[in-house]
Amino acid sequence: MKSDTAFRHRIEQLMAQVPHGQVTTYGDLAGLAGQANASRIVGGIAHYGNPDLPWHRLVNRFGGLAAGFHGGREAQAQLLEQEGIHCTNHIVEGFQEIRWRPIDS
């Protein structure tokens, strides 16, 4: 149980670092937190996690918006649009160019 709490805390710390105008994936966060195969767990953390974090910047590995986002994909797309991130058919345009992956830095 303690490790679950530590993983959640690490995911929330990482999510807080995703810059305005960029997105990251469930798998990217899971890997950065040391559990590369835990992308579904990251999804659960996002759904029930700290509402003050920029969860709208979290997308799937293809740049797709989250069906389970509070308010739906349309709400997520609107929040991303406010940051200058455009979506077409619920997919982030230029996904690879705006994908936050600090491991590549």
Secondary structure as UniProt FT lines:
FT   HELIX           2..17
FT   TURN            20..21
FT   STRAND          23..25
FT   HELIX           26..32
FT   TURN            33..34
FT   TURN            36..37
FT   HELIX           39..48
FT   TURN            51..52
FT   HELIX           55..57
FT   STRAND          58..59
FT   TURN            61..62
FT   TURN            67..68
FT   TURN            70..71
FT   HELIX           72..81
FT   TURN            82..84
FT   STRAND          87..88
FT   TURN            89..90
FT   STRAND          91..92
FT   TURN            93..94
FT   HELIX           95..98
FT   HELIX           102..104
//
